[in-house]
Structures are given as C-alpha cells and as structure tokens.
Amino acid sequence: MLLKDLFITVCALTGQTERAASRLGVRYFLPTLFKLRYSNMGGLDWELFGRQLMELKTFEESSWCSYWNGFAEEYELEAERLLDIDPGDTDERAQDLLIKACTYYQVSAFPGDGPLKMKAYFKSREMFDRGNELLGRPAEKVTLDVAGEEVVGYSYFPEGKGKVPLCIITNGLEGTVQELCFPNLKNRDRGIAMFAMEMPGAYAYKKPMSPASQEIYSGVIDHFTGHPRVDADRISIVGVSFGGYWAARMAAVDPRVSRAVVCGAPIAEAFKAKGSLGTPEIIISVLKKVTHATDLQSLQKRLGELSFEIGDLYSAIKCPMLIINGDNDTLVGTDDSIILNARVGRSFLKLYADDDHCAMGHYDEWLDLTIDWLLGNA
C-alpha cells in the first residue's frame, strides 16, 4: 500500500497520472471507495460498475464524460419509454432508472471541473428532479440567496402540521445534493425534517471554499429558524466527508446548532503535508478548484487556514457530537476522527471495523444510527 501511495503521489506531483492511467486504467487512481460509493447511490450492479471502471483508461474530459454519459443516457431513455407507454403504473421502475441515470451523470461530472462535467452535473440534477416528481410526496426544491451565493437544496418534512426538529445534511467535495436525498427518503416520517444542500465551493457555487463559507450555513439556519414547522431549538447538522468538516465547524461557530454528526471529516491532520501522501491527482484537482488555489503551495496554505488548530475550534464545541468513520480511512485518514473525539467533551465516536472513508460499507447502518441519535433514541 505504501508503494502504491508513493507512486500515486509521484504521478500527481509530476502530472503523469493520465499517462499512467492509459496503462493501468483510471480505477487505480480513484479513491478506494469510489466503486462502493456510486454503487450504493444508484443501486448499481456492483460487478458491472466495477467492469466499467476497469475498462476506462483516461481522465481526459471529453472521453471521460462521453463514456459515463453513454450509460446514463441508456437508463434515461428507458425511463422515458416506460413513462410514455404506461404513465402512472410504472413510476417505481421509472424512478429506479432515473436514479441510475442520475448516478452515472454524477460520475461523469466527477470532479465537476470543466464545461462537459458541469453539463453532466446539471443533467444529474435534472434526473433527480424528474425522479423526485414521481414520488407521492416529492421533496421541496428550495433556492436561497445567501452570502452572495445561490444555495439549491431539497427539504423533506414529515406529515402533519406541528413543529419538528430539523437536520441540515451536507455532502463533500465532489458529491452532490442528490446523492444525499434518496437514501434519506426512508426516514422522512420519523419525526424529523431534513434539508439537503451542497458544500460551499463545489460545482455551481461562485466563491471559493474558505473559513468565510460558514456564512452560507448560518444563512441557511437563518432561513429555517423562521420556518413555521421547524423547532428552532433543535436544528442539527450532518456532514459527510468534507461536509463533515462543516458540520463540526458550524457546531463550533454557531450556537444554534443543537447537535452535529461528523462523518469522515478532515479536521486538522488531513490538512498537513503528510496527510497528502497517496492523494490522487483527481482529488488534488478538485481541492484546487473549490479553494481557487493555483498551485500546490497555495492549496496547502488555503487548506491550512481551515484547520481546527487555528483558534482551537475544538474547545468552542459545546453541543453533543456524533463522530463516524471507518477504522481504515484511506482517503483522509482516521486520525482526525479520533482526535476530534478526544478534544470535544460531549462527543461520541463510532468507528466501523474494516471499513473505509465515511464507513461507506455500513452506509445504511450509520444513517439509521444518525437519525436515532438525533432524536435521542441512541
């Protein structure tokens, strides 16, 4: 593993990843959990998606996007055919096809850098919107103007008219809001509302991710504290991967956050130079994109500005915090999860054995745990 990490790092530093991928395939240079993550999101056949990954040997944008768009378009066309033939009676099957199309378009958009990837990103959002419309109770699309940005997210409320706690859910660097929504549908009537939003700096945001990005989350909280169905004293935030960083940071800087769930978050150790060993060039490129860094030196500086060691953000966290990860996080490391637990007084750590970044192998299990814990049942 060390030799592989060194090789991936050398390729990233010398710009030779594309050349090496032409021989080894892109799978070698993608995060270990890539296959599991998107298989889970779209309910994709694990072996089929694995073969598709093995067959691709370039990260070049036009080839990458056309390859994945081809699979997405097959599912999209089949969904349209079903809905045209028998509208109403095939909604569940059509929705499954649209989720798969949404997933493949998101893979095409990964990591959402160039014009073709942005086009795929918006197609992924379109597929989600169409699948959402087939639900008996679709999620509400919410667009907010916050801190000079347009925040597009989706809210789910349980049936009824009374006030309920709210959970704000946010994704990581190259994830999308649609990746968060469908898995949480099963929890929509458990007595908690949800608002899923994308992490600042990613995809359609204009401004770079920086410590000032916390203003976006505070603006979202501002909006929902005035919502007639939200119990303003029970607003929590759940973050996955880099979204977990923001869940932890908002727990430190905004006293209105009553609970936080931090899954697979980089906090401080991951921002140090030693934490970059084995980081694929594709991930470095998205980090540069979201921070608007121009080179590795400026990237290191901007990531360092996010560290919890600056101003000791650990000590500012007073609310209960659930920290989740796999015990073998190959993307950002598990150290930050352990240190965060040690430094935050009211925190609880759940590490899943033999699992990777964000405990993706136990995704459904920790989603259930999260809702139980937010509702005080765990």
Secondary structure, 3 states (H helix, E strand, C coil): CHHHHHHHHHHHHHCCHHHHHHHHCHHHHCCCCHHHHHHHHHCCCHHHHHHHHHHCCCCCHHHHHHHHHHHHHHHHHHHHHHHHHCCCCCHHHHHHHHHHHHHHHHHHHCCCCCHHHHHHHHHHHHHHHHHHHCCCCCCEEEEEEECCEEEEEEEECCCCCCCEEEEEEECCCCCCHHHHHHHHHHHCCCCCEEEEECCCCCCCCCCCCCHHHHHHHHHHHHHHHCCCCEEEEEEEEEEECHHHHHHHHHHHHCCCEEEEEEECCCCCHHHCHHHHCCCCHHHHHHHHHHHCCCCHHHHHHHHHCCCCCCCCHHHHCCCCEEEEEECCCCCCCCHHHHHHHHHCCCEEEEEECCCCHHHHHHHHHHHHHHHHHHCCCC
